[in-house]
Amino acid sequence: EYPRDCRREIRINMQSLVIALALAPAAAYVAPVAPKATTKLAESKADLMALQESLPGPPGYWDPLDLAGSTILAQYGVDTVEANIGWFRHAEIKHGRVAMAGFVGYCLHANGIQFPIHIPGDYSTKSPAELWDQVPESGKWQIILFVGFLEFFSESGANGAHYTKGGKPGAFPSFNAPAGGDQYKIPHPVPLDLWDPVGFTKNSSPEKLERGRLIEINNGRLAMLGLFSLISEATVPGSVPALKDIIPPYDGNVMIPFSGDFSIFS
């Protein structure tokens, strides 16, 4: 077991990381600095390497499987190197955003902080991993169907050019003014868009927006590592030594979301 001073320092470091991720969008509003590379459309492998080298910190450009130079997704219609890069770039940005929200949410619930409005249920556990198990089955379906709708809408053409065909990786279409045209507008009034619902970036310069996108990439990568370190320690106690005795253990299966409700194999 770690000494008390060591555990205190670890908790302080975790709190600092939570604050940094929670304030990630604000980092985009730092005085614009001309980026060394841009998140241009229809990127080539050379563009991707330049983009990575423009980001601060390790590890630099690292692609041991040469996915950026392949057409591994050709069987799904993504049949050029540029299209593959667009697909992987979009996937990374999207997963990074989910991980940022997940990491902050994990830390908030672990400290007993809950939103006043949530799906009805008994959420007495302090373990974020067990929290999902306590969500009623109907509540789980609501969450999954809502996320499924967002995925369907983003792939429907509402964003204009697809990210594998010259569109911007990571962009999510507006509900009220989709770039793909009015035929994609949501028929029911939607007061806020998913991206920037209150218009913080509406008057931002292209340079400031570009800097924000570069910052988002690094924050998303950090959050993916951070979230899985929390899940790993909860599932396999001791697997992340720095989190030992901080993260409560979880004996469920995080990869089977409905394990407590039903199984298609039984």
SETORLO-820470 format. One record per residue: x, y, z of N, C-alpha, C in turn; residue in one letter. Coordinates in nm, 2 decimals. Layout:
BEGIN
      n.u      n.v      n.w     ca.u     ca.v     ca.w      c.u      c.v      c.w   resn
        X        Y        Z        X        Y        Z        X        Y        Z      a
...
This chain:
BEGIN
      n.u      n.v      n.w     ca.u     ca.v     ca.w      c.u      c.v      c.w   resn
     0.09    -0.12     0.00     0.00     0.00     0.00     0.09     0.12     0.00      e
     0.05     0.23    -0.08     0.12     0.35    -0.09     0.11     0.43     0.04      y
     0.22     0.50     0.08     0.21     0.59     0.20     0.11     0.69     0.18      p
     0.06     0.75     0.29    -0.05     0.85     0.28    -0.01     0.97     0.19      r
     0.11     1.02     0.21     0.15     1.14     0.13     0.15     1.10    -0.02      d
     0.19     0.98    -0.05     0.20     0.94    -0.19     0.06     0.93    -0.25      c
    -0.04     0.87    -0.17    -0.18     0.86    -0.22    -0.24     1.00    -0.24      r
    -0.20     1.10    -0.15    -0.25     1.23    -0.16    -0.20     1.30    -0.28      r
    -0.07     1.28    -0.32    -0.02     1.34    -0.44    -0.08     1.28    -0.56      e
    -0.11     1.15    -0.56    -0.18     1.09    -0.68    -0.32     1.15    -0.70      i
    -0.39     1.17    -0.58    -0.53     1.22    -0.59    -0.52     1.37    -0.65      r
    -0.42     1.44    -0.60    -0.41     1.58    -0.65    -0.38     1.58    -0.80      i
    -0.29     1.49    -0.84    -0.26     1.48    -0.99    -0.38     1.44    -1.07      n
    -0.47     1.35    -1.02    -0.59     1.31    -1.09    -0.68     1.43    -1.09      m
    -0.70     1.50    -0.98    -0.78     1.62    -0.99    -0.74     1.72    -1.09      q
    -0.61     1.74    -1.10    -0.55     1.84    -1.20    -0.58     1.79    -1.34      s
    -0.58     1.66    -1.36    -0.61     1.61    -1.49    -0.75     1.62    -1.53      l
    -0.84     1.60    -1.43    -0.99     1.62    -1.45    -1.01     1.77    -1.49      v
    -0.95     1.86    -1.42    -0.97     2.00    -1.44    -0.92     2.04    -1.58      i
    -0.81     1.98    -1.62    -0.75     2.01    -1.75    -0.84     1.96    -1.86      a
    -0.90     1.84    -1.85    -0.99     1.79    -1.95    -1.12     1.86    -1.95      l
    -1.17     1.90    -1.83    -1.30     1.97    -1.83    -1.29     2.11    -1.89      a
    -1.17     2.17    -1.89    -1.15     2.30    -1.95    -1.09     2.29    -2.09      l
    -1.09     2.17    -2.15    -1.02     2.16    -2.28    -1.08     2.25    -2.38      a
    -1.22     2.26    -2.39    -1.27     2.36    -2.49    -1.22     2.50    -2.48      p
    -1.20     2.54    -2.35    -1.15     2.68    -2.33    -1.01     2.70    -2.38      a
    -0.93     2.59    -2.39    -0.80     2.60    -2.44    -0.79     2.65    -2.59      a
    -0.90     2.63    -2.66    -0.91     2.67    -2.80    -0.91     2.82    -2.81      a
    -0.94     2.89    -2.69    -0.95     3.04    -2.70    -0.83     3.11    -2.65      y
    -0.72     3.04    -2.64    -0.59     3.10    -2.62    -0.56     3.18    -2.74      v
    -0.48     3.29    -2.72    -0.45     3.38    -2.83    -0.40     3.30    -2.95      a
    -0.45     3.32    -3.07    -0.41     3.24    -3.18    -0.26     3.23    -3.21      p
    -0.22     3.11    -3.24    -0.08     3.09    -3.28    -0.08     3.02    -3.41      v
    -0.01     3.07    -3.50    -0.01     3.01    -3.64     0.04     2.86    -3.63      a
    -0.05     2.77    -3.66    -0.01     2.63    -3.65     0.09     2.59    -3.76      p
     0.17     2.49    -3.73     0.27     2.44    -3.82     0.20     2.36    -3.93      k
     0.09     2.30    -3.90     0.02     2.22    -4.00    -0.13     2.24    -3.97      a
    -0.21     2.21    -4.07    -0.35     2.23    -4.06    -0.42     2.09    -4.08      t
    -0.54     2.09    -4.02    -0.62     1.97    -4.04    -0.70     1.98    -4.17      t
    -0.62     1.97    -4.28    -0.68     1.99    -4.41    -0.76     1.88    -4.46      k
    -0.84     1.90    -4.56    -0.93     1.79    -4.61    -0.85     1.70    -4.70      l
    -0.91     1.58    -4.72    -0.84     1.48    -4.81    -0.69     1.47    -4.79      a
    -0.66     1.44    -4.66    -0.52     1.44    -4.63    -0.44     1.32    -4.69      e
    -0.32     1.34    -4.72    -0.23     1.24    -4.76    -0.15     1.19    -4.64      s
    -0.07     1.09    -4.66     0.02     1.04    -4.55     0.12     1.15    -4.50      k
     0.17     1.22    -4.60     0.26     1.33    -4.57     0.19     1.44    -4.49      a
     0.07     1.47    -4.52    -0.01     1.57    -4.44    -0.03     1.52    -4.30      d
    -0.05     1.39    -4.28    -0.08     1.34    -4.15     0.05     1.34    -4.07      l
     0.16     1.32    -4.13     0.29     1.32    -4.06     0.32     1.47    -4.02      m
     0.29     1.56    -4.10     0.31     1.70    -4.07     0.22     1.75    -3.96      a
     0.10     1.70    -3.96     0.00     1.73    -3.85     0.05     1.68    -3.72      l
     0.10     1.55    -3.72     0.15     1.49    -3.59     0.27     1.57    -3.54      q
     0.36     1.60    -3.63     0.48     1.67    -3.58     0.45     1.81    -3.53      e
     0.33     1.87    -3.57     0.30     2.00    -3.52     0.24     2.00    -3.38      s
     0.20     1.88    -3.33     0.15     1.86    -3.20     0.26     1.86    -3.09      l
     0.24     1.92    -2.98     0.34     1.92    -2.87     0.35     1.78    -2.80      p
     0.47     1.75    -2.75     0.48     1.63    -2.67     0.51     1.50    -2.76      g
     0.53     1.39    -2.69     0.56     1.26    -2.75     0.43     1.21    -2.81      p
     0.43     1.11    -2.89     0.55     1.03    -2.93     0.60     1.07    -3.07      p
     0.55     1.18    -3.13     0.58     1.21    -3.27     0.50     1.12    -3.36      g
     0.53     1.11    -3.49     0.45     1.03    -3.58     0.49     0.88    -3.55      y
     0.38     0.80    -3.53     0.40     0.66    -3.49     0.29     0.58    -3.55      w
     0.33     0.50    -3.65     0.23     0.42    -3.73     0.30     0.29    -3.77      d
     0.32     0.20    -3.67     0.40     0.08    -3.70     0.33    -0.02    -3.80      p
     0.20    -0.01    -3.81     0.13    -0.10    -3.90     0.11    -0.03    -4.04      l
     0.15     0.09    -4.05     0.14     0.17    -4.17    -0.01     0.18    -4.22      d
    -0.10     0.20    -4.12    -0.24     0.22    -4.16    -0.26     0.34    -4.24      l
    -0.18     0.45    -4.22    -0.20     0.57    -4.30    -0.16     0.55    -4.44      a
    -0.08     0.45    -4.48    -0.04     0.43    -4.61    -0.11     0.31    -4.68      g
    -0.22     0.26    -4.61    -0.29     0.14    -4.66    -0.43     0.17    -4.71      s
    -0.49     0.07    -4.77    -0.63     0.08    -4.81    -0.70    -0.04    -4.74      t
    -0.68    -0.06    -4.61    -0.73    -0.17    -4.53    -0.88    -0.17    -4.53      i
    -0.94    -0.06    -4.55    -1.09    -0.05    -4.55    -1.15    -0.06    -4.69      l
    -1.08    -0.10    -4.79    -1.13    -0.10    -4.92    -1.25    -0.19    -4.94      a
    -1.26    -0.30    -4.86    -1.37    -0.39    -4.87    -1.50    -0.32    -4.83      q
    -1.49    -0.21    -4.76    -1.61    -0.14    -4.72    -1.64    -0.01    -4.80      y
    -1.57     0.00    -4.92    -1.59     0.11    -5.01    -1.50     0.22    -4.98      g
    -1.41     0.21    -4.88    -1.31     0.32    -4.85    -1.18     0.28    -4.92      v
    -1.17     0.31    -5.05    -1.08     0.24    -5.14    -0.95     0.32    -5.18      d
    -0.93     0.43    -5.11    -0.81     0.51    -5.14    -0.73     0.54    -5.01      t
    -0.61     0.57    -5.02    -0.53     0.60    -4.90    -0.59     0.72    -4.83      v
    -0.62     0.83    -4.91    -0.68     0.95    -4.85    -0.81     0.92    -4.78      e
    -0.89     0.83    -4.84    -1.02     0.80    -4.78    -1.00     0.72    -4.65      a
    -0.90     0.63    -4.65    -0.87     0.56    -4.52    -0.82     0.65    -4.41      n
    -0.74     0.75    -4.45    -0.69     0.85    -4.35    -0.81     0.93    -4.29      i
    -0.90     0.97    -4.38    -1.02     1.04    -4.33    -1.10     0.96    -4.24      g
    -1.11     0.83    -4.26    -1.19     0.74    -4.18    -1.12     0.73    -4.04      w
    -0.99     0.70    -4.04    -0.92     0.69    -3.91    -0.91     0.82    -3.84      f
    -0.90     0.93    -3.91    -0.89     1.06    -3.84    -1.03     1.09    -3.77      r
    -1.14     1.06    -3.84    -1.27     1.08    -3.78    -1.29     0.99    -3.66      h
    -1.25     0.87    -3.67    -1.27     0.77    -3.56    -1.19     0.82    -3.44      a
    -1.07     0.86    -3.46    -0.99     0.91    -3.35    -1.05     1.03    -3.28      e
    -1.09     1.13    -3.36    -1.15     1.25    -3.30    -1.28     1.21    -3.22      i
    -1.36     1.13    -3.28    -1.49     1.10    -3.22    -1.47     1.02    -3.09      k
    -1.38     0.92    -3.09    -1.35     0.84    -2.97    -1.28     0.93    -2.86      h
    -1.20     1.02    -2.91    -1.14     1.11    -2.81    -1.24     1.20    -2.74      g
    -1.34     1.25    -2.81    -1.45     1.33    -2.75    -1.53     1.25    -2.65      r
    -1.56     1.12    -2.69    -1.63     1.04    -2.60    -1.55     1.01    -2.47      v
    -1.42     0.98    -2.49    -1.33     0.95    -2.38    -1.32     1.07    -2.28      a
    -1.31     1.19    -2.34    -1.30     1.31    -2.25    -1.43     1.32    -2.16      m
    -1.55     1.30    -2.23    -1.67     1.31    -2.15    -1.67     1.19    -2.05      a
    -1.63     1.08    -2.09    -1.63     0.96    -2.00    -1.54     0.97    -1.88      g
    -1.42     1.02    -1.91    -1.32     1.04    -1.80    -1.37     1.14    -1.70      f
    -1.41     1.25    -1.74    -1.46     1.35    -1.65    -1.58     1.30    -1.57      v
    -1.67     1.23    -1.64    -1.79     1.17    -1.58    -1.76     1.06    -1.48      g
    -1.66     0.98    -1.51    -1.61     0.88    -1.42    -1.56     0.94    -1.29      y
    -1.48     1.04    -1.30    -1.42     1.11    -1.18    -1.52     1.18    -1.10      c
    -1.62     1.25    -1.17    -1.72     1.32    -1.10    -1.81     1.22    -1.01      l
    -1.85     1.11    -1.07    -1.94     1.02    -1.00    -1.86     0.95    -0.88      h
    -1.73     0.92    -0.91    -1.65     0.86    -0.81    -1.63     0.95    -0.68      a
    -1.65     1.08    -0.70    -1.65     1.17    -0.59    -1.79     1.21    -0.54      n
    -1.89     1.14    -0.58    -2.02     1.16    -0.53    -2.10     1.27    -0.59      g
    -2.06     1.32    -0.71    -2.12     1.43    -0.77    -2.22     1.37    -0.88      i
    -2.35     1.41    -0.87    -2.44     1.36    -0.97    -2.52     1.48    -1.03      q
    -2.56     1.47    -1.15    -2.65     1.57    -1.21    -2.79     1.56    -1.15      f
    -2.85     1.67    -1.12    -2.99     1.66    -1.06    -3.09     1.59    -1.14      p
    -3.08     1.60    -1.28    -3.17     1.54    -1.37    -3.11     1.42    -1.43      i
    -3.16     1.30    -1.41    -3.11     1.18    -1.47    -3.22     1.07    -1.49      h
    -3.19     0.96    -1.55    -3.28     0.85    -1.57    -3.32     0.80    -1.43      i
    -3.44     0.78    -1.40    -3.48     0.73    -1.27    -3.42     0.60    -1.24      p
    -3.37     0.58    -1.11    -3.31     0.46    -1.08    -3.24     0.48    -0.94      g
    -3.19     0.36    -0.89    -3.12     0.36    -0.76    -2.97     0.37    -0.79      d
    -2.91     0.49    -0.77    -2.77     0.50    -0.81    -2.69     0.52    -0.68      y
    -2.69     0.42    -0.59    -2.63     0.43    -0.46    -2.48     0.40    -0.46      s
    -2.43     0.34    -0.57    -2.29     0.30    -0.57    -2.20     0.42    -0.59      t
    -2.08     0.41    -0.54    -1.98     0.51    -0.57    -1.88     0.46    -0.68      k
    -1.91     0.34    -0.73    -1.82     0.29    -0.83    -1.88     0.32    -0.97      s
    -1.82     0.40    -1.05    -1.87     0.44    -1.18    -1.89     0.32    -1.27      p
    -1.81     0.21    -1.25    -1.83     0.09    -1.33    -1.96     0.02    -1.30      a
    -1.99     0.02    -1.17    -2.12    -0.04    -1.13    -2.24     0.05    -1.16      e
    -2.22     0.17    -1.18    -2.33     0.27    -1.21    -2.41     0.22    -1.33      l
    -2.34     0.18    -1.43    -2.42     0.13    -1.55    -2.51     0.02    -1.52      w
    -2.46    -0.07    -1.44    -2.54    -0.19    -1.40    -2.67    -0.15    -1.32      d
    -2.66    -0.03    -1.25    -2.78     0.01    -1.18    -2.88     0.09    -1.26      q
    -2.84     0.12    -1.39    -2.93     0.19    -1.48    -3.04     0.09    -1.52      v
    -3.17     0.12    -1.51    -3.27     0.03    -1.56    -3.25    -0.01    -1.70      p
    -3.30    -0.12    -1.74    -3.28    -0.17    -1.88    -3.34    -0.07    -1.98      e
    -3.46    -0.01    -1.95    -3.52     0.08    -2.04    -3.43     0.21    -2.05      s
    -3.37     0.25    -1.94    -3.28     0.36    -1.95    -3.15     0.33    -2.04      g
    -3.10     0.21    -2.03    -2.99     0.17    -2.11    -3.03     0.18    -2.26      k
    -3.15     0.13    -2.29    -3.19     0.14    -2.43    -3.21     0.29    -2.48      w
    -3.26     0.37    -2.39    -3.27     0.51    -2.43    -3.14     0.57    -2.47      q
    -3.03     0.54    -2.39    -2.90     0.59    -2.41    -2.85     0.54    -2.54      i
    -2.86     0.41    -2.56    -2.80     0.35    -2.68    -2.87     0.39    -2.81      i
    -3.01     0.40    -2.80    -3.08     0.45    -2.92    -3.05     0.59    -2.95      l
    -3.03     0.68    -2.85    -3.00     0.82    -2.87    -2.87     0.83    -2.94      f
    -2.77     0.76    -2.89    -2.64     0.76    -2.95    -2.64     0.70    -3.09      v
    -2.73     0.60    -3.11    -2.74     0.54    -3.25    -2.80     0.64    -3.34      g
    -2.90     0.73    -3.30    -2.95     0.83    -3.38    -2.85     0.93    -3.42      f
    -2.77     0.97    -3.32    -2.66     1.07    -3.35    -2.57     1.02    -3.46      l
    -2.53     0.89    -3.45    -2.44     0.83    -3.55    -2.51     0.82    -3.68      e
    -2.64     0.78    -3.69    -2.71     0.78    -3.81    -2.72     0.92    -3.88      f
    -2.75     1.02    -3.80    -2.76     1.15    -3.86    -2.63     1.20    -3.91      f
    -2.52     1.17    -3.84    -2.39     1.22    -3.88    -2.34     1.16    -4.01      s
    -2.39     1.03    -4.04    -2.35     0.96    -4.16    -2.45     0.97    -4.27      e
    -2.56     1.05    -4.25    -2.67     1.06    -4.34    -2.64     1.14    -4.47      s
    -2.54     1.22    -4.46    -2.52     1.32    -4.57    -2.55     1.46    -4.52      g
    -2.60     1.48    -4.40    -2.63     1.61    -4.35    -2.51     1.70    -4.34      a
    -2.39     1.64    -4.33    -2.27     1.73    -4.31    -2.21     1.77    -4.45      n
    -2.28     1.74    -4.55    -2.22     1.77    -4.68    -2.12     1.66    -4.72      g
    -2.00     1.70    -4.77    -1.90     1.60    -4.81    -1.87     1.51    -4.70      a
    -1.86     1.38    -4.72    -1.83     1.28    -4.62    -1.68     1.29    -4.59      h
    -1.64     1.25    -4.47    -1.50     1.27    -4.42    -1.41     1.18    -4.50      y
    -1.46     1.07    -4.57    -1.37     0.99    -4.65    -1.36     1.04    -4.79      t
    -1.44     1.15    -4.82    -1.44     1.20    -4.96    -1.42     1.35    -4.96      k
    -1.33     1.40    -4.87    -1.29     1.54    -4.87    -1.36     1.62    -4.76      g
    -1.45     1.56    -4.69    -1.52     1.63    -4.58    -1.42     1.65    -4.46      g
    -1.46     1.73    -4.36    -1.38     1.75    -4.25    -1.39     1.64    -4.14      k
    -1.29     1.57    -4.11    -1.30     1.47    -4.00    -1.34     1.53    -3.87      p
    -1.43     1.47    -3.80    -1.47     1.51    -3.67    -1.59     1.61    -3.67      g
    -1.63     1.66    -3.78    -1.74     1.76    -3.79    -1.87     1.69    -3.77      a
    -1.96     1.75    -3.69    -2.09     1.70    -3.67    -2.19     1.80    -3.73      f
    -2.29     1.75    -3.81    -2.38     1.85    -3.87    -2.48     1.92    -3.78      p
    -2.52     2.03    -3.82    -2.62     2.11    -3.75    -2.76     2.05    -3.76      s
    -2.83     2.05    -3.66    -2.97     2.00    -3.67    -3.06     2.10    -3.75      f
    -3.03     2.22    -3.73    -3.12     2.33    -3.79    -3.07     2.38    -3.92      n
    -2.94     2.38    -3.95    -2.89     2.43    -4.07    -2.78     2.33    -4.12      a
    -2.82     2.21    -4.16    -2.72     2.11    -4.20    -2.65     2.15    -4.33      p
    -2.52     2.13    -4.34    -2.44     2.17    -4.46    -2.49     2.09    -4.58      a
    -2.55     1.98    -4.56    -2.60     1.90    -4.68    -2.72     1.94    -4.74      g
    -2.79     2.04    -4.68    -2.91     2.09    -4.74    -3.03     2.08    -4.64      g
    -3.14     2.15    -4.68    -3.26     2.16    -4.59    -3.33     2.02    -4.58      d
    -3.31     1.93    -4.68    -3.37     1.80    -4.67    -3.33     1.72    -4.55      q
    -3.21     1.76    -4.49    -3.16     1.69    -4.37    -3.21     1.76    -4.24      y
    -3.28     1.86    -4.25    -3.32     1.93    -4.13    -3.41     1.84    -4.04      k
    -3.40     1.84    -3.91    -3.48     1.77    -3.82    -3.62     1.83    -3.83      i
    -3.73     1.75    -3.86    -3.86     1.81    -3.87    -3.91     1.87    -3.74      p
    -3.87     1.81    -3.63    -3.92     1.86    -3.50    -3.82     1.97    -3.46      h
    -3.87     2.08    -3.40    -3.78     2.19    -3.36    -3.67     2.14    -3.26      p
    -3.55     2.18    -3.28    -3.44     2.14    -3.20    -3.37     2.27    -3.16      v
    -3.38     2.31    -3.03    -3.33     2.45    -2.99    -3.18     2.46    -3.00      p
    -3.11     2.35    -2.97    -2.96     2.36    -2.96    -2.90     2.25    -3.05      l
    -2.79     2.28    -3.11    -2.71     2.19    -3.18    -2.62     2.11    -3.09      d
    -2.58     1.99    -3.13    -2.49     1.91    -3.05    -2.35     1.98    -3.04      l
    -2.30     2.03    -3.15    -2.17     2.10    -3.15    -2.19     2.24    -3.12      w
    -2.12     2.29    -3.02    -2.13     2.43    -2.98    -2.27     2.49    -2.97      d
    -2.35     2.43    -2.88    -2.49     2.47    -2.87    -2.52     2.62    -2.84      p
    -2.43     2.69    -2.77    -2.45     2.83    -2.74    -2.37     2.92    -2.82      v
    -2.30     2.87    -2.92    -2.23     2.96    -3.02    -2.10     3.02    -2.97      g
    -2.03     2.96    -2.89    -1.90     3.01    -2.84    -1.80     3.04    -2.96      f
    -1.80     2.95    -3.06    -1.70     2.96    -3.17    -1.76     3.03    -3.29      t
    -1.88     3.09    -3.28    -1.94     3.14    -3.40    -1.86     3.25    -3.47      k
    -1.80     3.33    -3.39    -1.72     3.45    -3.45    -1.57     3.43    -3.44      n
    -1.53     3.30    -3.41    -1.39     3.27    -3.40    -1.32     3.28    -3.54      s
    -1.20     3.32    -3.54    -1.12     3.32    -3.66    -1.08     3.18    -3.70      s
    -1.06     3.15    -3.83    -1.01     3.02    -3.87    -0.89     2.97    -3.80      p
    -0.80     3.07    -3.77    -0.67     3.03    -3.70    -0.70     2.98    -3.56      e
    -0.80     3.05    -3.49    -0.83     3.00    -3.36    -0.90     2.87    -3.36      k
    -0.99     2.85    -3.45    -1.06     2.72    -3.47    -0.96     2.61    -3.50      l
    -0.86     2.64    -3.58    -0.76     2.54    -3.62    -0.68     2.50    -3.49      e
    -0.64     2.60    -3.42    -0.56     2.57    -3.29    -0.65     2.49    -3.20      r
    -0.78     2.51    -3.19    -0.86     2.43    -3.10    -0.87     2.29    -3.15      g
    -0.87     2.27    -3.28    -0.87     2.13    -3.33    -0.75     2.05    -3.29      r
    -0.63     2.12    -3.30    -0.51     2.06    -3.27    -0.50     2.02    -3.12      l
    -0.55     2.11    -3.04    -0.55     2.09    -2.89    -0.65     1.97    -2.86      i
    -0.76     1.97    -2.93    -0.86     1.86    -2.91    -0.80     1.72    -2.94      e
    -0.71     1.71    -3.04    -0.65     1.58    -3.07    -0.57     1.53    -2.95      i
    -0.48     1.62    -2.90    -0.40     1.57    -2.78    -0.48     1.54    -2.66      n
    -0.58     1.63    -2.63    -0.67     1.60    -2.51    -0.74     1.47    -2.53      n
    -0.79     1.45    -2.65    -0.87     1.32    -2.67    -0.78     1.20    -2.65      g
    -0.66     1.20    -2.70    -0.57     1.09    -2.68    -0.54     1.07    -2.54      r
    -0.51     1.17    -2.46    -0.49     1.16    -2.32    -0.61     1.11    -2.25      l
    -0.73     1.15    -2.29    -0.85     1.10    -2.22    -0.87     0.95    -2.25      a
    -0.84     0.91    -2.37    -0.86     0.76    -2.40    -0.77     0.68    -2.31      m
    -0.64     0.72    -2.30    -0.55     0.65    -2.21    -0.60     0.66    -2.06      l
    -0.65     0.78    -2.02    -0.69     0.80    -1.88    -0.81     0.71    -1.85      g
    -0.91     0.71    -1.94    -1.03     0.64    -1.91    -1.01     0.49    -1.90      l
    -0.93     0.44    -1.99    -0.90     0.29    -1.99    -0.81     0.26    -1.87      f
    -0.73     0.35    -1.82    -0.65     0.32    -1.70    -0.75     0.30    -1.58      s
    -0.85     0.38    -1.58    -0.95     0.37    -1.47    -1.02     0.24    -1.48      l
    -1.07     0.21    -1.60    -1.15     0.08    -1.62    -1.06    -0.04    -1.59      i
    -0.93    -0.03    -1.64    -0.84    -0.15    -1.62    -0.82    -0.17    -1.47      s
    -0.79    -0.07    -1.40    -0.77    -0.08    -1.25    -0.89    -0.13    -1.18      e
    -1.01    -0.09    -1.22    -1.13    -0.14    -1.16    -1.15    -0.28    -1.19      a
    -1.12    -0.33    -1.31    -1.15    -0.46    -1.36    -1.04    -0.56    -1.31      t
    -0.92    -0.51    -1.32    -0.80    -0.60    -1.28    -0.72    -0.52    -1.17      v
    -0.76    -0.53    -1.04    -0.69    -0.45    -0.94    -0.54    -0.47    -0.94      p
    -0.47    -0.36    -0.94    -0.32    -0.37    -0.94    -0.26    -0.35    -1.08      g
    -0.35    -0.35    -1.18    -0.29    -0.34    -1.32    -0.24    -0.20    -1.35      s
    -0.29    -0.10    -1.28    -0.23     0.03    -1.29    -0.18     0.07    -1.15      v
    -0.06     0.05    -1.12     0.00     0.07    -0.98    -0.03     0.21    -0.93      p
    -0.03     0.31    -1.01    -0.05     0.45    -0.96    -0.20     0.47    -0.91      a
    -0.29     0.38    -0.95    -0.43     0.39    -0.90    -0.47     0.29    -0.80      l
    -0.37     0.21    -0.75    -0.40     0.11    -0.65    -0.46     0.17    -0.53      k
    -0.57     0.11    -0.48    -0.64     0.15    -0.36    -0.71     0.29    -0.37      d
    -0.72     0.34    -0.50    -0.79     0.46    -0.53    -0.92     0.43    -0.60      i
    -0.91     0.34    -0.70    -1.02     0.30    -0.78    -1.09     0.17    -0.72      i
    -1.22     0.18    -0.69    -1.28     0.06    -0.63    -1.29    -0.05    -0.74      p
    -1.28    -0.18    -0.69    -1.28    -0.29    -0.79    -1.42    -0.31    -0.84      p
    -1.43    -0.37    -0.96    -1.55    -0.40    -1.03    -1.55    -0.55    -1.08      y
    -1.64    -0.63    -1.04    -1.64    -0.77    -1.08    -1.73    -0.80    -1.20      d
    -1.79    -0.70    -1.26    -1.87    -0.72    -1.38    -1.79    -0.73    -1.50      g
    -1.85    -0.73    -1.62    -1.78    -0.73    -1.75    -1.82    -0.60    -1.82      n
    -1.72    -0.51    -1.83    -1.75    -0.38    -1.90    -1.77    -0.40    -2.05      v
    -1.74    -0.51    -2.11    -1.76    -0.53    -2.25    -1.90    -0.60    -2.28      m
    -1.98    -0.63    -2.18    -2.11    -0.68    -2.20    -2.21    -0.59    -2.14      i
    -2.26    -0.49    -2.21    -2.34    -0.38    -2.14    -2.47    -0.43    -2.09      p
    -2.53    -0.54    -2.14    -2.66    -0.58    -2.08    -2.64    -0.71    -2.00      f
    -2.52    -0.74    -1.95    -2.50    -0.86    -1.88    -2.59    -0.88    -1.76      s
    -2.64    -0.77    -1.70    -2.72    -0.78    -1.58    -2.87    -0.79    -1.62      g
    -2.90    -0.78    -1.75    -3.04    -0.77    -1.79    -3.08    -0.90    -1.87      d
    -3.00    -0.93    -1.97    -3.03    -1.05    -2.05    -2.91    -1.09    -2.13      f
    -2.91    -1.20    -2.19    -2.80    -1.25    -2.27    -2.86    -1.32    -2.39      s
    -2.80    -1.29    -2.51    -2.85    -1.36    -2.63    -2.80    -1.50    -2.64      i
    -2.71    -1.54    -2.55    -2.65    -1.67    -2.55    -2.70    -1.77    -2.44      f
    -2.81    -1.72    -2.37    -2.87    -1.81    -2.27    -3.02    -1.83    -2.29      s
